[in-house]
Amino acid sequence: MKKIFLSLTLLLATMQLFAQDNGVEMADQLRKDGKIYVVVTCIVIILVGLLAYLFSIDKRLKKIEKENTAKK
C-alpha cells in the first residue's frame, strides 16, 4: 500500500512539471544565432574523449588481468 501511495504521489508531483509551458529561450536564441552547433560540437568532443579514455582504461585493465592470470 505504501508503494502505491508513493508512486501516485510522485506521479502527481511530476504532472505539475508538464503543465508548465515556458519554452527554452536560451536554446531558441542559440539556434537562431547558429551557436547551438558550437555547443553540440563541444558536447560531442567531450563525450568522445570520455569514451576513448574509458576504452583505454579497459584495454589496460584487460592486459593487467591477463598478466595476472598467467602468473598463477
Protein Blocks (a to p, Z undefined) as FASTA:
>chain_A
ZZmmmmmmmmmmmmmmmmpccdcfklmmmmmnopmmmmmmmmmmmmmmmmmmmmmmmmmm
mmmmmmmmmmZZ
